[in-house]
Amino acid sequence: MASIAIRPCTGAIFLLVIAWQLDIKAAGFAAAVAMGLGTAILTSTVAISSVALRGMAMFSGGRAGAIGVAAPVLQIIAGVLILWFSVALLSISSIW
């Protein structure tokens, strides 16, 4: 799980190219490793917590209890917030 999330992203590649052009290769390498580790830690934490919380929800009485109603509502709210944030970022960008 962590090995998948530690791959370099486009930002890290740009950072490495800029550090190479500025002849600060060690700083670029350290920054790219820090970015990769940060991504790996966050992705692993989200995956582990989602599996653990799903297990706790199923153990606490399945879909019949309050968690059976609260979980889908929270997922819909989170989806709407992500959609709203994405549209807000798109509206202030120069693409539109």
C-alpha positions in Angstrom: 0.0 0.0 0.0 2.7 2.5 0.9 4.9 1.5 -2.1 2.1 2.5 -4.5 1.8 6.0 -2.9 5.5 6.7 -2.9 5.8 7.1 -6.7 6.8 10.5 -7.9 4.2 12.9 -9.1 4.4 15.5 -11.8 5.2 18.2 -9.2 8.1 16.2 -7.9 9.5 15.7 -11.4 9.2 19.4 -12.0 11.0 20.1 -8.7 13.8 17.7 -9.6 14.3 19.4 -13.0 14.3 22.9 -11.5 16.7 21.8 -8.8 19.0 20.2 -11.4 19.0 23.4 -13.5 19.8 25.5 -10.4 22.5 23.0 -9.4 20.9 22.2 -6.0 20.4 18.5 -6.7 20.6 17.4 -3.0 17.8 19.8 -2.0 15.7 18.7 -4.9 16.2 15.1 -4.1 15.3 15.7 -0.4 12.2 17.7 -1.4 11.0 15.0 -3.8 11.5 12.3 -1.2 9.6 14.4 1.4 6.8 14.8 -1.1 6.7 11.1 -1.8 6.7 10.1 1.8 4.0 12.6 2.6 1.8 11.2 -0.1 2.5 7.7 1.0 1.7 8.5 4.7 -1.5 10.2 3.8 -2.7 7.6 1.4 -1.9 4.8 3.8 -3.6 6.5 6.7 -6.8 7.1 4.7 -6.8 3.5 3.5 -6.2 2.0 6.9 -8.7 4.3 8.7 -11.4 3.6 6.1 -11.0 -0.2 6.5 -10.9 0.1 10.3 -14.0 2.3 10.4 -15.9 0.1 8.0 -15.1 -2.9 10.2 -16.2 -1.0 13.4 -19.4 0.1 11.6 -20.3 -3.5 10.6 -19.4 -4.8 14.0 -21.6 -2.2 15.8 -24.8 -3.5 14.3 -24.6 -3.4 10.6 -26.7 -1.0 8.5 -29.7 -1.0 10.9 -28.3 1.3 13.5 -27.7 5.1 13.5 -24.4 4.5 11.7 -26.4 3.0 8.8 -28.1 6.3 8.3 -25.2 8.6 9.3 -22.6 7.1 7.0 -24.4 7.6 3.7 -25.4 11.1 4.7 -21.8 12.0 5.6 -20.6 10.5 2.4 -23.0 12.6 0.4 -22.1 15.7 2.3 -18.4 15.0 1.7 -19.0 14.5 -2.0 -21.0 17.7 -2.3 -18.2 19.6 -0.5 -15.5 18.2 -2.8 -17.7 19.1 -5.8 -18.2 22.6 -4.5 -14.5 23.1 -3.8 -13.6 21.8 -7.2 -16.1 24.1 -9.0 -14.8 27.0 -6.9 -11.2 26.3 -7.9 -12.2 25.9 -11.5 -14.2 29.2 -11.4 -11.2 31.2 -10.2 -8.8 29.5 -12.6 -7.9 30.9 -16.0 -9.4 27.9 -17.8 -13.0 29.3 -17.7 
